[in-house]
């Protein structure tokens, strides 16, 4: 179940060994039992916390993973090589470098169904913007009362008419359109 046979000389000098990569794939197999090369985005924090040193990022690790700008693919999945790439860069202290990724160095087999639609950083920005919009909508609704609802979209009107305090914005479906 190996997708990349990457072990650069620099990694060995810095402390990453073949045992570290073997450990990564052993833990990966527990999260990707069907060998799809992907795990769900919601499993990412737990997966990275389950790794052993030196690749492990202990929980709480959400914001660290967000800043790593990990590509998110269709259906909110993250690819094995993308995660290993950012964890290796994090360990080496080269996380800010755009010097390529593991797929450029040792491509291995083709990534199945690889269709990135965003990244962890873009998703966090979308969630943040959605919260700002929700807060502004609540404030607008409280100032204007129910009389201003005639020109709002039906989904928003339905949610507010039902007494909901928040408007749910699904950013995952439109993630590819936002740049």
C-alpha positions in Angstrom: 0.0 0.0 0.0 2.9 2.4 -0.6 2.2 5.4 -2.8 5.5 7.1 -2.6 9.0 5.6 -2.0 10.4 9.0 -0.9 13.5 9.2 1.3 15.7 12.1 0.5 19.2 12.4 1.9 18.2 15.7 3.5 15.5 13.9 5.4 17.9 11.3 6.8 20.3 14.0 7.9 17.5 15.9 9.7 16.2 12.8 11.4 13.5 11.3 9.2 14.1 7.7 8.4 12.4 4.9 6.5 10.9 3.8 9.9 9.1 7.1 10.1 7.6 6.7 6.7 6.7 3.1 7.5 5.0 4.3 10.7 3.1 6.9 8.7 1.7 4.3 6.3 0.8 1.9 9.1 -1.3 4.6 10.8 -2.7 5.6 7.4 -3.9 2.0 6.8 -6.0 2.3 10.0 -7.8 5.4 8.7 -8.0 4.3 5.0 -9.1 0.7 5.4 -10.3 0.5 1.7 -6.9 1.8 0.4 -8.5 4.7 -1.5 -5.5 7.0 -0.9 -7.9 9.4 0.8 -9.3 10.1 4.3 -12.2 12.4 5.2 -11.2 16.0 6.1 -12.9 15.5 9.5 -10.5 12.7 10.3 -7.4 14.8 9.6 -6.8 16.1 13.1 -7.2 12.7 14.7 -5.0 11.1 12.1 -2.1 13.5 12.6 -2.5 13.2 16.4 -2.3 9.4 16.0 1.1 9.5 14.3 4.4 9.1 16.3 7.2 11.6 16.5 8.7 13.2 14.5 5.6 13.5 12.1 3.0 13.8 14.8 1.3 17.1 15.5 -0.5 16.6 18.9 -4.1 17.7 19.4 -5.3 20.4 19.5 -3.9 20.8 16.0 -6.7 22.2 13.9 -5.2 25.7 13.4 -1.8 24.3 12.7 -3.2 22.1 10.0 -5.2 25.0 8.6 -2.0 27.0 8.2 -0.3 24.1 6.4 -2.7 24.8 3.4 -3.4 21.1 2.7 -5.3 20.5 -0.5 -8.9 19.4 -0.1 -10.3 17.2 -2.9 -13.9 16.6 -4.0 -16.2 15.2 -1.2 -14.0 16.8 1.5 -11.2 14.3 1.3 -7.5 14.7 1.7 -4.8 12.7 -0.1 -2.2 10.6 1.6 0.8 12.2 -0.3 -0.4 15.7 0.4 -0.5 15.1 4.1 2.9 13.4 4.1 4.3 16.3 2.1 3.2 19.0 4.5 4.2 16.9 7.6 7.7 16.4 6.1 8.0 20.1 5.3 6.8 20.9 8.8 9.5 18.7 10.3 12.2 20.0 8.1 11.2 23.6 8.7 10.5 24.2 5.0 6.7 24.6 5.3 6.8 28.0 3.6 8.9 26.9 0.7 7.3 26.3 -2.7 10.0 23.9 -3.7 7.6 21.3 -5.0 6.0 18.4 -3.2 6.6 14.7 -2.8 4.7 14.0 -6.0 7.2 16.1 -7.9 10.2 14.3 -6.3 8.9 10.7 -6.4 5.6 10.6 -8.3 4.8 6.9 -7.7 1.4 5.6 -8.9 -1.1 8.1 -10.2 -3.3 9.7 -7.6 -6.8 8.1 -8.0 -9.6 10.7 -8.5 -7.3 13.6 -7.6 -9.4 16.7 -8.0 -8.4 19.5 -5.5 -11.1 22.0 -5.0 -9.5 24.1 -2.3 -7.3 23.9 0.8 -7.5 23.9 4.5 -6.6 27.6 4.6 -9.2 28.5 1.9 -11.9 26.5 3.8 -11.1 28.3 7.1 -11.5 31.6 5.3 -14.8 30.5 3.9 -16.1 29.4 7.3 -14.9 32.8 8.8 -16.6 34.7 6.0 -19.8 32.7 6.5 -19.8 33.6 10.2 -19.4 37.3 9.4 -22.3 37.1 7.0 -24.4 35.2 9.5 -23.6 37.8 12.2 -24.5 40.7 9.9 -27.7 39.0 8.8 -28.8 38.5 12.5 -28.0 42.1 13.2 -29.9 43.2 10.1 -32.9 41.0 11.0 -32.9 42.4 14.6 -32.8 46.0 13.5 -35.4 45.8 10.6 -37.6 43.1 12.2 -39.6 40.8 10.0 -40.8 43.5 7.5 -37.6 43.5 5.5 -37.9 39.8 4.6 -39.6 40.3 1.3 -36.4 40.6 -0.7 -34.3 37.9 0.9 -33.7 34.5 -0.8 -36.3 31.9 0.0 -33.9 29.6 1.9 -32.9 32.5 4.2 -36.5 33.6 4.6 -37.6 30.0 5.4 -34.9 29.7 8.0 -35.7 33.0 9.7 -39.5 32.4 9.5 -39.0 29.1 11.3 -37.3 31.0 14.1 -33.8 29.9 13.4 -31.1 32.0 15.0 -28.6 31.3 12.3 -28.5 30.8 8.5 -26.5 27.8 7.5 -24.1 28.4 4.6 -22.8 25.3 2.8 -19.4 26.4 1.6 -18.2 23.0 0.5 -20.4 22.9 -2.6 -19.2 26.3 -3.8 -15.6 25.9 -2.8 -14.3 25.4 -6.4 -15.9 28.7 -7.5 -14.3 30.8 -4.8 -10.8 32.1 -5.3 
